[in-house]
Amino acid sequence: ISTSQIQFDIALNFDLTRGFLDLVTLYVQIMLMIPRMEERKTILGLFHCCHEYQHGTAENSYPRIAQLVHELDHPHRKIVEDLQVFGKQVGAAITSLVPIYMRRMVPAEQMKT
């Protein structure tokens, strides 16, 4: 996404921009929620065992997920590091929302005239 010519503008690409902002929001929520879980390493181990039991093989991305969970003692650093690549795209997507919210935030006195 960072090297492509995709334009995140809510007026031009509504579905794409909305999906991108939803993805970023979900990522940040997950990254902030995981460190709050007391037994996150136990839950990760149970996931690994259940996946292996159900599918007969280990999850392909388990080592990456395990490393991520172990590194999440400081989630804010990880979020900044991961989203730094997409900073311009996130900024453009959020900036494209300004005209919409400006129209919705008109005071009642101005709406009457």
Backbone as XML, in Angstrom:
<?xml version="1.0"?>
<chain id="A" units="angstrom">
  <residue number="1" name="ILE">
    <atom name="N" x="0.836" y="-1.196" z="0.000"/>
    <atom name="CA" x="0.000" y="0.000" z="0.000"/>
    <atom name="C" x="0.873" y="1.249" z="0.000"/>
  </residue>
  <residue number="2" name="SER">
    <atom name="N" x="1.982" y="1.210" z="0.708"/>
    <atom name="CA" x="2.796" y="2.420" z="0.816"/>
    <atom name="C" x="3.450" y="2.810" z="-0.499"/>
  </residue>
  <residue number="3" name="THR">
    <atom name="N" x="3.680" y="1.853" z="-1.386"/>
    <atom name="CA" x="4.323" y="2.179" z="-2.660"/>
    <atom name="C" x="3.337" y="2.255" z="-3.822"/>
  </residue>
  <residue number="4" name="SER">
    <atom name="N" x="2.101" y="1.886" z="-3.590"/>
    <atom name="CA" x="1.118" y="1.916" z="-4.672"/>
    <atom name="C" x="0.561" y="3.324" z="-4.844"/>
  </residue>
  <residue number="5" name="GLN">
    <atom name="N" x="-0.176" y="3.503" z="-5.909"/>
    <atom name="CA" x="-0.758" y="4.806" z="-6.219"/>
    <atom name="C" x="-2.205" y="4.909" z="-5.753"/>
  </residue>
  <residue number="6" name="ILE">
    <atom name="N" x="-2.581" y="4.116" z="-4.771"/>
    <atom name="CA" x="-3.947" y="4.134" z="-4.254"/>
    <atom name="C" x="-4.168" y="5.448" z="-3.509"/>
  </residue>
  <residue number="7" name="GLN">
    <atom name="N" x="-5.299" y="6.058" z="-3.790"/>
    <atom name="CA" x="-5.633" y="7.326" z="-3.152"/>
    <atom name="C" x="-6.741" y="7.074" z="-2.130"/>
  </residue>
  <residue number="8" name="PHE">
    <atom name="N" x="-6.404" y="7.261" z="-0.857"/>
    <atom name="CA" x="-7.388" y="7.067" z="0.206"/>
    <atom name="C" x="-8.113" y="8.383" z="0.449"/>
  </residue>
  <residue number="9" name="ASP">
    <atom name="N" x="-9.205" y="8.554" z="-0.274"/>
    <atom name="CA" x="-10.049" y="9.732" z="-0.146"/>
    <atom name="C" x="-11.478" y="9.228" z="-0.064"/>
  </residue>
  <residue number="10" name="ILE">
    <atom name="N" x="-12.155" y="9.571" z="0.993"/>
    <atom name="CA" x="-13.505" y="9.053" z="1.234"/>
    <atom name="C" x="-14.470" y="9.467" z="0.129"/>
  </residue>
  <residue number="11" name="ALA">
    <atom name="N" x="-14.220" y="10.610" z="-0.515"/>
    <atom name="CA" x="-15.108" y="11.076" z="-1.587"/>
    <atom name="C" x="-14.862" y="10.323" z="-2.894"/>
  </residue>
  <residue number="12" name="LEU">
    <atom name="N" x="-13.643" y="9.841" z="-3.098"/>
    <atom name="CA" x="-13.311" y="9.145" z="-4.345"/>
    <atom name="C" x="-13.437" y="7.624" z="-4.226"/>
  </residue>
  <residue number="13" name="ASN">
    <atom name="N" x="-12.904" y="7.075" z="-3.159"/>
    <atom name="CA" x="-12.882" y="5.618" z="-2.949"/>
    <atom name="C" x="-13.487" y="5.307" z="-1.582"/>
  </residue>
  <residue number="14" name="PHE">
    <atom name="N" x="-14.793" y="5.425" z="-1.473"/>
    <atom name="CA" x="-15.441" y="5.267" z="-0.172"/>
    <atom name="C" x="-15.158" y="3.905" z="0.448"/>
  </residue>
  <residue number="15" name="ASP">
    <atom name="N" x="-15.450" y="2.822" z="-0.283"/>
    <atom name="CA" x="-15.304" y="1.482" z="0.281"/>
    <atom name="C" x="-13.858" y="1.165" z="0.635"/>
  </residue>
  <residue number="16" name="LEU">
    <atom name="N" x="-12.942" y="1.530" z="-0.238"/>
    <atom name="CA" x="-11.528" y="1.262" z="0.006"/>
    <atom name="C" x="-11.013" y="2.054" z="1.206"/>
  </residue>
  <residue number="17" name="THR">
    <atom name="N" x="-11.351" y="3.331" z="1.269"/>
    <atom name="CA" x="-10.898" y="4.172" z="2.376"/>
    <atom name="C" x="-11.505" y="3.713" z="3.687"/>
  </residue>
  <residue number="18" name="ARG">
    <atom name="N" x="-12.786" y="3.399" z="3.670"/>
    <atom name="CA" x="-13.447" y="2.911" z="4.881"/>
    <atom name="C" x="-12.824" y="1.595" z="5.338"/>
  </residue>
  <residue number="19" name="GLY">
    <atom name="N" x="-12.583" y="0.692" z="4.406"/>
    <atom name="CA" x="-11.964" y="-0.581" z="4.746"/>
    <atom name="C" x="-10.569" y="-0.400" z="5.312"/>
  </residue>
  <residue number="20" name="PHE">
    <atom name="N" x="-9.796" y="0.513" z="4.735"/>
    <atom name="CA" x="-8.444" y="0.783" z="5.219"/>
    <atom name="C" x="-8.480" y="1.346" z="6.635"/>
  </residue>
  <residue number="21" name="LEU">
    <atom name="N" x="-9.352" y="2.314" z="6.870"/>
    <atom name="CA" x="-9.454" y="2.897" z="8.215"/>
    <atom name="C" x="-9.975" y="1.876" z="9.225"/>
  </residue>
  <residue number="22" name="ASP">
    <atom name="N" x="-10.906" y="1.014" z="8.810"/>
    <atom name="CA" x="-11.376" y="-0.058" z="9.686"/>
    <atom name="C" x="-10.242" y="-1.011" z="10.044"/>
  </residue>
  <residue number="23" name="LEU">
    <atom name="N" x="-9.416" y="-1.346" z="9.062"/>
    <atom name="CA" x="-8.284" y="-2.246" z="9.291"/>
    <atom name="C" x="-7.276" y="-1.642" z="10.261"/>
  </residue>
  <residue number="24" name="VAL">
    <atom name="N" x="-6.944" y="-0.378" z="10.062"/>
    <atom name="CA" x="-6.006" y="0.302" z="10.955"/>
    <atom name="C" x="-6.579" y="0.368" z="12.370"/>
  </residue>
  <residue number="25" name="THR">
    <atom name="N" x="-7.857" y="0.695" z="12.481"/>
    <atom name="CA" x="-8.507" y="0.774" z="13.786"/>
    <atom name="C" x="-8.511" y="-0.572" z="14.485"/>
  </residue>
  <residue number="26" name="LEU">
    <atom name="N" x="-8.848" y="-1.613" z="13.765"/>
    <atom name="CA" x="-8.855" y="-2.957" z="14.341"/>
    <atom name="C" x="-7.463" y="-3.376" z="14.788"/>
  </residue>
  <residue number="27" name="TYR">
    <atom name="N" x="-6.454" y="-3.073" z="13.982"/>
    <atom name="CA" x="-5.075" y="-3.401" z="14.333"/>
    <atom name="C" x="-4.674" y="-2.719" z="15.642"/>
  </residue>
  <residue number="28" name="VAL">
    <atom name="N" x="-4.968" y="-1.426" z="15.758"/>
    <atom name="CA" x="-4.609" y="-0.692" z="16.974"/>
    <atom name="C" x="-5.362" y="-1.245" z="18.175"/>
  </residue>
  <residue number="29" name="GLN">
    <atom name="N" x="-6.640" y="-1.560" z="18.005"/>
    <atom name="CA" x="-7.415" y="-2.129" z="19.110"/>
    <atom name="C" x="-6.823" y="-3.448" z="19.584"/>
  </residue>
  <residue number="30" name="ILE">
    <atom name="N" x="-6.464" y="-4.312" z="18.654"/>
    <atom name="CA" x="-5.885" y="-5.605" z="19.021"/>
    <atom name="C" x="-4.545" y="-5.411" z="19.711"/>
  </residue>
  <residue number="31" name="MET">
    <atom name="N" x="-3.723" y="-4.529" z="19.174"/>
    <atom name="CA" x="-2.399" y="-4.305" z="19.757"/>
    <atom name="C" x="-2.492" y="-3.710" z="21.161"/>
  </residue>
  <residue number="32" name="LEU">
    <atom name="N" x="-3.539" y="-2.960" z="21.441"/>
    <atom name="CA" x="-3.716" y="-2.411" z="22.782"/>
    <atom name="C" x="-4.409" y="-3.393" z="23.716"/>
  </residue>
  <residue number="33" name="MET">
    <atom name="N" x="-5.185" y="-4.322" z="23.168"/>
    <atom name="CA" x="-5.912" y="-5.279" z="23.994"/>
    <atom name="C" x="-5.032" y="-6.452" z="24.444"/>
  </residue>
  <residue number="34" name="ILE">
    <atom name="N" x="-4.184" y="-6.938" z="23.574"/>
    <atom name="CA" x="-3.386" y="-8.129" z="23.888"/>
    <atom name="C" x="-2.540" y="-7.961" z="25.155"/>
  </residue>
  <residue number="35" name="PRO">
    <atom name="N" x="-1.835" y="-6.848" z="25.340"/>
    <atom name="CA" x="-1.030" y="-6.730" z="26.566"/>
    <atom name="C" x="-1.849" y="-6.711" z="27.858"/>
  </residue>
  <residue number="36" name="ARG">
    <atom name="N" x="-3.119" y="-6.396" z="27.773"/>
    <atom name="CA" x="-3.965" y="-6.359" z="28.969"/>
    <atom name="C" x="-4.396" y="-7.747" z="29.424"/>
  </residue>
  <residue number="37" name="MET">
    <atom name="N" x="-4.227" y="-8.720" z="28.563"/>
    <atom name="CA" x="-4.619" y="-10.094" z="28.899"/>
    <atom name="C" x="-3.540" y="-10.701" z="29.784"/>
  </residue>
  <residue number="38" name="GLU">
    <atom name="N" x="-3.935" y="-11.114" z="30.971"/>
    <atom name="CA" x="-2.986" y="-11.667" z="31.938"/>
    <atom name="C" x="-2.344" y="-12.957" z="31.434"/>
  </residue>
  <residue number="39" name="GLU">
    <atom name="N" x="-3.127" y="-13.811" z="30.852"/>
    <atom name="CA" x="-2.656" y="-15.137" z="30.448"/>
    <atom name="C" x="-2.507" y="-15.252" z="28.935"/>
  </residue>
  <residue number="40" name="ARG">
    <atom name="N" x="-1.978" y="-14.223" z="28.290"/>
    <atom name="CA" x="-1.904" y="-14.232" z="26.835"/>
    <atom name="C" x="-1.007" y="-15.343" z="26.298"/>
  </residue>
  <residue number="41" name="LYS">
    <atom name="N" x="0.054" y="-15.694" z="27.016"/>
    <atom name="CA" x="0.935" y="-16.769" z="26.562"/>
    <atom name="C" x="0.239" y="-18.116" z="26.689"/>
  </residue>
  <residue number="42" name="THR">
    <atom name="N" x="-0.563" y="-18.281" z="27.708"/>
    <atom name="CA" x="-1.327" y="-19.517" z="27.879"/>
    <atom name="C" x="-2.382" y="-19.640" z="26.787"/>
  </residue>
  <residue number="43" name="ILE">
    <atom name="N" x="-3.072" y="-18.547" z="26.501"/>
    <atom name="CA" x="-4.088" y="-18.552" z="25.440"/>
    <atom name="C" x="-3.450" y="-18.870" z="24.099"/>
  </residue>
  <residue number="44" name="LEU">
    <atom name="N" x="-2.284" y="-18.309" z="23.841"/>
    <atom name="CA" x="-1.567" y="-18.585" z="22.597"/>
    <atom name="C" x="-1.182" y="-20.052" z="22.505"/>
  </residue>
  <residue number="45" name="GLY">
    <atom name="N" x="-0.729" y="-20.635" z="23.601"/>
    <atom name="CA" x="-0.394" y="-22.055" z="23.624"/>
    <atom name="C" x="-1.612" y="-22.931" z="23.386"/>
  </residue>
  <residue number="46" name="LEU">
    <atom name="N" x="-2.741" y="-22.556" z="23.987"/>
    <atom name="CA" x="-3.983" y="-23.306" z="23.758"/>
    <atom name="C" x="-4.433" y="-23.216" z="22.307"/>
  </residue>
  <residue number="47" name="PHE">
    <atom name="N" x="-4.294" y="-22.050" z="21.712"/>
    <atom name="CA" x="-4.620" y="-21.893" z="20.293"/>
    <atom name="C" x="-3.766" y="-22.817" z="19.449"/>
  </residue>
  <residue number="48" name="HIS">
    <atom name="N" x="-2.488" y="-22.864" z="19.754"/>
    <atom name="CA" x="-1.565" y="-23.715" z="18.999"/>
    <atom name="C" x="-1.966" y="-25.189" z="19.125"/>
  </residue>
  <residue number="49" name="CYS">
    <atom name="N" x="-2.253" y="-25.619" z="20.336"/>
    <atom name="CA" x="-2.652" y="-27.021" z="20.563"/>
    <atom name="C" x="-3.974" y="-27.344" z="19.859"/>
  </residue>
  <residue number="50" name="CYS">
    <atom name="N" x="-4.940" y="-26.449" z="19.958"/>
    <atom name="CA" x="-6.246" y="-26.686" z="19.325"/>
    <atom name="C" x="-6.123" y="-26.736" z="17.806"/>
  </residue>
  <residue number="51" name="HIS">
    <atom name="N" x="-5.332" y="-25.845" z="17.248"/>
    <atom name="CA" x="-5.150" y="-25.838" z="15.792"/>
    <atom name="C" x="-4.476" y="-27.127" z="15.345"/>
  </residue>
  <residue number="52" name="GLU">
    <atom name="N" x="-3.470" y="-27.547" z="16.069"/>
    <atom name="CA" x="-2.762" y="-28.773" z="15.706"/>
    <atom name="C" x="-3.667" y="-29.996" z="15.863"/>
  </residue>
  <residue number="53" name="TYR">
    <atom name="N" x="-4.499" y="-29.990" z="16.887"/>
    <atom name="CA" x="-5.429" y="-31.100" z="17.107"/>
    <atom name="C" x="-6.475" y="-31.158" z="15.991"/>
  </residue>
  <residue number="54" name="GLN">
    <atom name="N" x="-7.011" y="-30.006" z="15.617"/>
    <atom name="CA" x="-8.071" y="-29.959" z="14.616"/>
    <atom name="C" x="-7.551" y="-30.206" z="13.200"/>
  </residue>
  <residue number="55" name="HIS">
    <atom name="N" x="-6.403" y="-29.653" z="12.861"/>
    <atom name="CA" x="-5.899" y="-29.732" z="11.489"/>
    <atom name="C" x="-4.781" y="-30.751" z="11.298"/>
  </residue>
  <residue number="56" name="GLY">
    <atom name="N" x="-4.255" y="-31.275" z="12.372"/>
    <atom name="CA" x="-3.189" y="-32.264" z="12.277"/>
    <atom name="C" x="-1.826" y="-31.672" z="11.983"/>
  </residue>
  <residue number="57" name="THR">
    <atom name="N" x="-1.732" y="-30.369" z="11.941"/>
    <atom name="CA" x="-0.465" y="-29.693" z="11.680"/>
    <atom name="C" x="-0.461" y="-28.344" z="12.396"/>
  </residue>
  <residue number="58" name="ALA">
    <atom name="N" x="0.719" y="-27.831" z="12.622"/>
    <atom name="CA" x="0.842" y="-26.553" z="13.322"/>
    <atom name="C" x="0.439" y="-25.402" z="12.400"/>
  </residue>
  <residue number="59" name="GLU">
    <atom name="N" x="-0.026" y="-24.343" z="12.982"/>
    <atom name="CA" x="-0.364" y="-23.115" z="12.242"/>
    <atom name="C" x="0.925" y="-22.559" z="11.625"/>
  </residue>
  <residue number="60" name="ASN">
    <atom name="N" x="0.872" y="-22.218" z="10.350"/>
    <atom name="CA" x="2.063" y="-21.732" z="9.644"/>
    <atom name="C" x="2.628" y="-20.456" z="10.245"/>
  </residue>
  <residue number="61" name="SER">
    <atom name="N" x="1.764" y="-19.563" z="10.678"/>
    <atom name="CA" x="2.224" y="-18.272" z="11.182"/>
    <atom name="C" x="2.387" y="-18.252" z="12.701"/>
  </residue>
  <residue number="62" name="TYR">
    <atom name="N" x="2.305" y="-19.413" z="13.349"/>
    <atom name="CA" x="2.411" y="-19.458" z="14.806"/>
    <atom name="C" x="3.711" y="-18.846" z="15.338"/>
  </residue>
  <residue number="63" name="PRO">
    <atom name="N" x="4.869" y="-19.143" z="14.765"/>
    <atom name="CA" x="6.097" y="-18.530" z="15.302"/>
    <atom name="C" x="6.079" y="-17.002" z="15.263"/>
  </residue>
  <residue number="64" name="ARG">
    <atom name="N" x="5.510" y="-16.426" z="14.194"/>
    <atom name="CA" x="5.425" y="-14.961" z="14.120"/>
    <atom name="C" x="4.459" y="-14.413" z="15.153"/>
  </residue>
  <residue number="65" name="ILE">
    <atom name="N" x="3.322" y="-15.096" z="15.319"/>
    <atom name="CA" x="2.333" y="-14.654" z="16.309"/>
    <atom name="C" x="2.915" y="-14.754" z="17.710"/>
  </residue>
  <residue number="66" name="ALA">
    <atom name="N" x="3.610" y="-15.852" z="18.003"/>
    <atom name="CA" x="4.218" y="-16.031" z="19.323"/>
    <atom name="C" x="5.245" y="-14.941" z="19.601"/>
  </residue>
  <residue number="67" name="GLN">
    <atom name="N" x="6.059" y="-14.619" z="18.613"/>
    <atom name="CA" x="7.062" y="-13.569" z="18.788"/>
    <atom name="C" x="6.379" y="-12.230" z="19.032"/>
  </residue>
  <residue number="68" name="LEU">
    <atom name="N" x="5.323" y="-11.948" z="18.284"/>
    <atom name="CA" x="4.590" y="-10.693" z="18.454"/>
    <atom name="C" x="4.004" y="-10.591" z="19.861"/>
  </residue>
  <residue number="69" name="VAL">
    <atom name="N" x="3.403" y="-11.650" z="20.341"/>
    <atom name="CA" x="2.792" y="-11.638" z="21.676"/>
    <atom name="C" x="3.864" y="-11.446" z="22.754"/>
  </residue>
  <residue number="70" name="HIS">
    <atom name="N" x="5.015" y="-12.050" z="22.572"/>
    <atom name="CA" x="6.090" y="-11.901" z="23.561"/>
    <atom name="C" x="6.696" y="-10.499" z="23.541"/>
  </residue>
  <residue number="71" name="GLU">
    <atom name="N" x="6.647" y="-9.823" z="22.406"/>
    <atom name="CA" x="7.225" y="-8.482" z="22.283"/>
    <atom name="C" x="6.272" y="-7.372" z="22.703"/>
  </residue>
  <residue number="72" name="LEU">
    <atom name="N" x="5.051" y="-7.697" z="23.047"/>
    <atom name="CA" x="4.043" y="-6.661" z="23.292"/>
    <atom name="C" x="4.022" y="-6.131" z="24.720"/>
  </residue>
  <residue number="73" name="ASP">
    <atom name="N" x="5.169" y="-5.984" z="25.318"/>
    <atom name="CA" x="5.203" y="-5.360" z="26.632"/>
    <atom name="C" x="5.000" y="-3.853" z="26.522"/>
  </residue>
  <residue number="74" name="HIS">
    <atom name="N" x="5.389" y="-3.274" z="25.392"/>
    <atom name="CA" x="5.208" y="-1.847" z="25.126"/>
    <atom name="C" x="4.457" y="-1.705" z="23.805"/>
  </residue>
  <residue number="75" name="PRO">
    <atom name="N" x="3.131" y="-1.810" z="23.824"/>
    <atom name="CA" x="2.363" y="-1.829" z="22.569"/>
    <atom name="C" x="2.433" y="-0.520" z="21.785"/>
  </residue>
  <residue number="76" name="HIS">
    <atom name="N" x="2.585" y="0.605" z="22.464"/>
    <atom name="CA" x="2.605" y="1.878" z="21.751"/>
    <atom name="C" x="3.808" y="1.973" z="20.818"/>
  </residue>
  <residue number="77" name="ARG">
    <atom name="N" x="4.944" y="1.484" z="21.271"/>
    <atom name="CA" x="6.133" y="1.477" z="20.415"/>
    <atom name="C" x="5.919" y="0.618" z="19.177"/>
  </residue>
  <residue number="78" name="LYS">
    <atom name="N" x="5.314" y="-0.546" z="19.389"/>
    <atom name="CA" x="5.080" y="-1.474" z="18.288"/>
    <atom name="C" x="4.094" y="-0.876" z="17.279"/>
  </residue>
  <residue number="79" name="ILE">
    <atom name="N" x="3.059" y="-0.221" z="17.773"/>
    <atom name="CA" x="2.069" y="0.404" z="16.885"/>
    <atom name="C" x="2.727" y="1.495" z="16.044"/>
  </residue>
  <residue number="80" name="VAL">
    <atom name="N" x="3.495" y="2.353" z="16.679"/>
    <atom name="CA" x="4.168" y="3.438" z="15.961"/>
    <atom name="C" x="5.128" y="2.857" z="14.929"/>
  </residue>
  <residue number="81" name="GLU">
    <atom name="N" x="5.866" y="1.842" z="15.329"/>
    <atom name="CA" x="6.825" y="1.212" z="14.415"/>
    <atom name="C" x="6.122" y="0.588" z="13.205"/>
  </residue>
  <residue number="82" name="ASP">
    <atom name="N" x="5.034" y="-0.120" z="13.452"/>
    <atom name="CA" x="4.330" y="-0.805" z="12.367"/>
    <atom name="C" x="3.576" y="0.151" z="11.449"/>
  </residue>
  <residue number="83" name="LEU">
    <atom name="N" x="3.005" y="1.201" z="12.004"/>
    <atom name="CA" x="2.201" y="2.124" z="11.197"/>
    <atom name="C" x="3.005" y="3.268" z="10.595"/>
  </residue>
  <residue number="84" name="GLN">
    <atom name="N" x="4.280" y="3.341" z="10.914"/>
    <atom name="CA" x="5.120" y="4.411" z="10.385"/>
    <atom name="C" x="5.172" y="4.360" z="8.856"/>
  </residue>
  <residue number="85" name="VAL">
    <atom name="N" x="5.148" y="3.180" z="8.311"/>
    <atom name="CA" x="5.193" y="3.002" z="6.857"/>
    <atom name="C" x="3.939" y="3.576" z="6.197"/>
  </residue>
  <residue number="86" name="PHE">
    <atom name="N" x="2.798" y="3.495" z="6.896"/>
    <atom name="CA" x="1.520" y="3.915" z="6.332"/>
    <atom name="C" x="1.076" y="5.288" z="6.822"/>
  </residue>
  <residue number="87" name="GLY">
    <atom name="N" x="1.969" y="6.036" z="7.410"/>
    <atom name="CA" x="1.609" y="7.325" z="7.999"/>
    <atom name="C" x="0.940" y="8.280" z="7.033"/>
  </residue>
  <residue number="88" name="LYS">
    <atom name="N" x="1.472" y="8.404" z="5.837"/>
    <atom name="CA" x="0.895" y="9.328" z="4.854"/>
    <atom name="C" x="-0.488" y="8.866" z="4.412"/>
  </residue>
  <residue number="89" name="GLN">
    <atom name="N" x="-0.651" y="7.551" z="4.241"/>
    <atom name="CA" x="-1.947" y="7.031" z="3.809"/>
    <atom name="C" x="-3.002" y="7.206" z="4.901"/>
  </residue>
  <residue number="90" name="VAL">
    <atom name="N" x="-2.631" y="6.951" z="6.144"/>
    <atom name="CA" x="-3.580" y="7.132" z="7.247"/>
    <atom name="C" x="-3.946" y="8.605" z="7.363"/>
  </residue>
  <residue number="91" name="GLY">
    <atom name="N" x="-2.951" y="9.468" z="7.265"/>
    <atom name="CA" x="-3.206" y="10.911" z="7.334"/>
    <atom name="C" x="-4.122" y="11.389" z="6.222"/>
  </residue>
  <residue number="92" name="ALA">
    <atom name="N" x="-3.881" y="10.910" z="5.006"/>
    <atom name="CA" x="-4.732" y="11.306" z="3.881"/>
    <atom name="C" x="-6.158" y="10.809" z="4.063"/>
  </residue>
  <residue number="93" name="ALA">
    <atom name="N" x="-6.307" y="9.583" z="4.549"/>
    <atom name="CA" x="-7.651" y="9.031" z="4.756"/>
    <atom name="C" x="-8.403" y="9.817" z="5.823"/>
  </residue>
  <residue number="94" name="ILE">
    <atom name="N" x="-7.736" y="10.153" z="6.907"/>
    <atom name="CA" x="-8.389" y="10.909" z="7.980"/>
    <atom name="C" x="-8.692" y="12.337" z="7.522"/>
  </residue>
  <residue number="95" name="THR">
    <atom name="N" x="-7.772" y="12.938" z="6.807"/>
    <atom name="CA" x="-7.987" y="14.298" z="6.303"/>
    <atom name="C" x="-9.164" y="14.348" z="5.340"/>
  </residue>
  <residue number="96" name="SER">
    <atom name="N" x="-9.379" y="13.284" z="4.586"/>
    <atom name="CA" x="-10.505" y="13.285" z="3.648"/>
    <atom name="C" x="-11.851" y="13.267" z="4.364"/>
  </residue>
  <residue number="97" name="LEU">
    <atom name="N" x="-11.865" y="12.957" z="5.651"/>
    <atom name="CA" x="-13.105" y="12.954" z="6.432"/>
    <atom name="C" x="-13.507" y="14.352" z="6.903"/>
  </residue>
  <residue number="98" name="VAL">
    <atom name="N" x="-12.569" y="15.292" z="6.896"/>
    <atom name="CA" x="-12.822" y="16.628" z="7.440"/>
    <atom name="C" x="-14.024" y="17.311" z="6.787"/>
  </residue>
  <residue number="99" name="PRO">
    <atom name="N" x="-14.127" y="17.379" z="5.445"/>
    <atom name="CA" x="-15.288" y="18.067" z="4.854"/>
    <atom name="C" x="-16.630" y="17.452" z="5.259"/>
  </residue>
  <residue number="100" name="ILE">
    <atom name="N" x="-16.664" y="16.149" z="5.405"/>
    <atom name="CA" x="-17.907" y="15.486" z="5.790"/>
    <atom name="C" x="-18.305" y="15.883" z="7.205"/>
  </residue>
  <residue number="101" name="TYR">
    <atom name="N" x="-17.362" y="15.857" z="8.129"/>
    <atom name="CA" x="-17.684" y="16.206" z="9.505"/>
    <atom name="C" x="-17.930" y="17.694" z="9.680"/>
  </residue>
  <residue number="102" name="MET">
    <atom name="N" x="-17.318" y="18.516" z="8.865"/>
    <atom name="CA" x="-17.591" y="19.957" z="8.939"/>
    <atom name="C" x="-19.041" y="20.242" z="8.550"/>
  </residue>
  <residue number="103" name="ARG">
    <atom name="N" x="-19.560" y="19.519" z="7.553"/>
    <atom name="CA" x="-20.960" y="19.704" z="7.153"/>
    <atom name="C" x="-21.910" y="19.202" z="8.234"/>
  </residue>
  <residue number="104" name="ARG">
    <atom name="N" x="-21.522" y="18.159" z="8.931"/>
    <atom name="CA" x="-22.396" y="17.592" z="9.962"/>
    <atom name="C" x="-22.353" y="18.358" z="11.271"/>
  </residue>
  <residue number="105" name="MET">
    <atom name="N" x="-21.319" y="19.125" z="11.489"/>
    <atom name="CA" x="-21.157" y="19.835" z="12.747"/>
    <atom name="C" x="-21.598" y="21.294" z="12.660"/>
  </residue>
  <residue number="106" name="VAL">
    <atom name="N" x="-22.497" y="21.602" z="11.756"/>
    <atom name="CA" x="-23.001" y="22.967" z="11.591"/>
    <atom name="C" x="-23.928" y="23.280" z="12.774"/>
  </residue>
  <residue number="107" name="PRO">
    <atom name="N" x="-23.728" y="24.423" z="13.428"/>
    <atom name="CA" x="-24.608" y="24.803" z="14.537"/>
    <atom name="C" x="-26.049" y="24.991" z="14.063"/>
  </residue>
  <residue number="108" name="ALA">
    <atom name="N" x="-26.991" y="24.837" z="14.962"/>
    <atom name="CA" x="-28.411" y="24.936" z="14.646"/>
    <atom name="C" x="-28.772" y="26.319" z="14.090"/>
  </residue>
  <residue number="109" name="GLU">
    <atom name="N" x="-28.134" y="27.385" z="14.583"/>
    <atom name="CA" x="-28.444" y="28.723" z="14.098"/>
    <atom name="C" x="-28.119" y="28.868" z="12.606"/>
  </residue>
  <residue number="110" name="GLN">
    <atom name="N" x="-27.046" y="28.264" z="12.175"/>
    <atom name="CA" x="-26.668" y="28.334" z="10.767"/>
    <atom name="C" x="-27.575" y="27.450" z="9.899"/>
  </residue>
  <residue number="111" name="MET">
    <atom name="N" x="-28.119" y="26.409" z="10.446"/>
    <atom name="CA" x="-28.995" y="25.532" z="9.696"/>
    <atom name="C" x="-30.329" y="26.225" z="9.409"/>
  </residue>
  <residue number="112" name="LYS">
    <atom name="N" x="-30.756" y="27.102" z="10.296"/>
    <atom name="CA" x="-32.035" y="27.791" z="10.136"/>
    <atom name="C" x="-31.978" y="28.817" z="9.016"/>
  </residue>
  <residue number="113" name="THR">
    <atom name="N" x="-30.809" y="29.393" z="8.775"/>
    <atom name="CA" x="-30.716" y="30.446" z="7.748"/>
    <atom name="C" x="-30.426" y="29.890" z="6.389"/>
  </residue>
</chain>
